[in-house]
Structures are given as C-alpha cells and as structure tokens.
Amino acid sequence: MGRRKGGNKSLAPGDSQKSSSSNSLHDAATGTSIGGGEEVDEVIEERTESSNLENPPQSLALSSSDQTSADYYFDSYSHFGIHEEMLKDVVRTKTYQNVIYQNTFLFKNKVVLDVGAGTGILSFFCAKAGAKHVYAIECSHMADMAKEIVQANGFSNVITVLKGKVEEIELPVTCIDVIISEWMGYFLLFENMLNTVLYARDKWLINDGIVLPDKASLYLTAIEDAEYKEDKIEFWNDVYGFDMSCIRKQAMMEPLVDTVDQNQIVTNCQLLKTMNISKMAPGDASFTAPFKLVAERNDYIHALVAYFDVSFTKCHKMMGFSTGPRSKATHWKQTVLYLEDVLTICEGEALVGSMTVEPNKKNPRDVDIMLKYSLNGQHCQVSRTQHYKMR
Ligand SMILES: C[S@@+](CC[C@H](N)C(=O)[O-])C[C@H]1O[C@@H](n2cnc3c(N)ncnc32)[C@H](O)[C@@H]1O
C-alpha cells in the first residue's frame, strides 16, 4: 500500500523525510532478491547505520541559525518546512482562497483576525478580498517572516502581524468582525488549537461576527488492513526471534496518521460529531459519541479510521473540504486506530460502540481516545474497550 508513518504538524522538521527515507531503506532491503539469510540482513543494517552517520537526519542537524534541534522540536512552526507542506496542500489552501475570493462580501471593509497566521497566507487572501484591516497573530518565529512578507508585498497598511500567543496578546482594537483560522490538527483535534480560536471568538468577535470555517465534523469507518497491521503491529511479536510485544502494546495505543485506500473500506462511514465553531463551548471538544458501522461486504476488519470535514457555511454556496479516504488526499491524511481483534464480519452485520475523545489532562495538546466496540455476528462475537493516545 506504500503507507508511511505520518508525522504530526508539530513534529520537528525533517521527520517526515526521515519516515520516508527509512521506508525506502526498508523497501530496498525487502525488495532485494537476496535470500533473507541473517548474515545478509546484518550487512544491510550496518550499511543503513553508516549512511545515517554520514547524513544525519535533518532534525538532528543544526541549522545555520543559532537554534538548536530542541528549539526546532518545541517550536516546529518556526521552520519553513511545515509551512511549505501546508501551503502545498492545495485542497486546504485553495479551498480557503476560493472561500475568500468568491465571497468578498464577507470581508469588504471588515476587521479580520487571522488566528495562527503562519506565513500570513490567509491574511493576504483577506486583504485582497477588501478587508479594512487584518490582524495576523502568530506565536512562532515565523511571525518575523510574515512581517517581512507583508512588507515585501506592499500590504503594510492593511495587515498587521503581531508576534505572540493569542491568549496573551493585546490587540490594538477592541472588537473584530471576522475570524479566519486554519486550526485543524490530525484527527481534527490534535494540537488543540480550536480552543485558541474559541478564546479569540469570545474575547474580540462582535455579536453577529463570523468565524471561518464555522463547521467541523468527525467521521468514523472500518477497514481491512491485514498487511499493514502485520507490518506495524504484529512485527513486534517476533523481532529476529525475540519477543518485543511490550512495544506492540505501545504501537497499538498510538493512532497512525496515514492515507487509507478507499478499497479497504468495509462499512458505511458514520458521523461522530459536528462542531459549530461559532457557538460551541471549549468543553464541547470533549465528547462521547455512539457509532454503528454496518458491513457493506463480507470481510475482515483490522482498524477503525477517523477523518474530518470542514465547512464554510456563510458563503454564497456552502464550501469546504473533506479529509476522508474517498476524497483527494490532504496533508492530514486519515487516522487509523488498530483493533486488538481481527473481526470477521458479514454483509449487513453491525459493529456498534462508542468513541470518547478528550484532551489529555497533563498535556492538552495530546488527545486521549477511548473506543468501545462489540460485534455479535455469525462468525465473530467480540466486545472490547481500547485506549489510544495521540501525541
Ligand atoms: C496550522 S498552522 C496555519 C498557518 C497559516 N494560517 C496557514 O494557513 O498556512 C497554525 C499556526 O498557528 C500558530 N499558533 C498555534 N497556536 C497559537 C496561539 N495560541 N497563538 C498564536 N499562534 C498560534 C502556529 O504557530 C502555526 O503557525
């Protein structure tokens, strides 16, 4: 399937390159016609190690600036790499651009707040759509770049970049008409930036002001995924003859961010939760939602898959995008939660249960997920609770 372990938006830059390069090493190793003897495997491993020493991963190499790799890790949005990935996600960026350019009535002469502005791209779209003024708040060092970009493009009179946390910054105005933000993390809620948008909404947005996007929905489906579960999870049961299944337990608990082929989908897709960003309370991002996934064919189920849609309902005609496996891929990919059991399901049978989602108490940027599921089928009767942690 060619899946690779997705990083997350707050990983150190270069991690995604590390993932793909280690995959290609792995592919190269498994793809060779060498007979798989232990000696040969060891030679390959040695070569891998020495090539790693010659070319340290980008995230461990110090840049020409005086930042250390630790600085990069904890302030990953300061590096251009992550912004490059987001800007090049055309589903994401073009949707925002189309929403703004095709609905200039929402922006004309309005005071706009760009929450988490990054390079300032959304601020530029809003300024071009006729905003009276755009305040672009960005807490990472990318704010310095954004200031330069604003100047270089001649927008200094319309866009003001403010470096700092939304929760700590003083705005030069007391109220704003529009909030624009791209806050969505993996599994929608990873990184917990939604709370920052809600904070800005409650502090500065006028009564009939608008938040863009204003709707986000989380969905769940079930997939057949024998090959990849074997490779990523069962692998730990027997590693060169050693039982490393304690790591399997950890691997099971970490949802995998990756692309899923739509042909793997075995059941319907169930809406879990819709959030109205204009009205919701911060606590509404913690929830328990029931699900009923009905098999559309006889197959095995190895994992549940979560993905989200966002909508801009205040446009002339509703606009938005989906990160689902049947839609054009985005950098959010999908989130795969492997099941302990391999479920044998017949067409028409239902996997029922509930999913509980909440920010981790110690580190609210992480997400804790509890999955309860049961199947009472012809070939398989199972009932189980599993816990996952996105970090
Ligand atoms: C997903 S990026 C989007 C960047 C940009 N708006 C775009 O669409 O390309 C989110 C940005 O929000 C910033 N951010 C996250 N939390 C923030 C906070 N509490 N205050 C200010 N900026 C924040 C991050 O540093 C990051 O650059």
The ligand as an ORCA input file, in Angstrom:
! r2SCAN-3c Opt
* xyz 0 1
  C      -1.947     25.082     11.067
  S      -0.910     26.490     11.097
  C      -1.689     27.539      9.909
  C      -0.801     28.649      9.403
  C      -1.432     29.545      8.364
  N      -2.627     30.190      8.879
  C      -1.740     28.806      7.102
  O      -2.938     28.593      6.849
  O      -0.846     28.425      6.367
  C      -1.311     27.161     12.656
  C      -0.414     28.284     13.121
  O      -0.939     28.779     14.336
  C       0.118     29.116     15.207
  N      -0.438     29.028     16.554
  C      -0.845     27.928     17.224
  N      -1.313     28.241     18.449
  C      -1.207     29.593     18.565
  C      -1.518     30.519     19.593
  N      -2.059     30.114     20.749
  N      -1.266     31.823     19.388
  C      -0.712     32.248     18.207
  N      -0.401     31.409     17.198
  C      -0.649     30.098     17.355
  C       1.193     28.080     14.903
  O       2.465     28.542     15.275
  C       1.015     27.891     13.391
  O       1.890     28.718     12.666
*
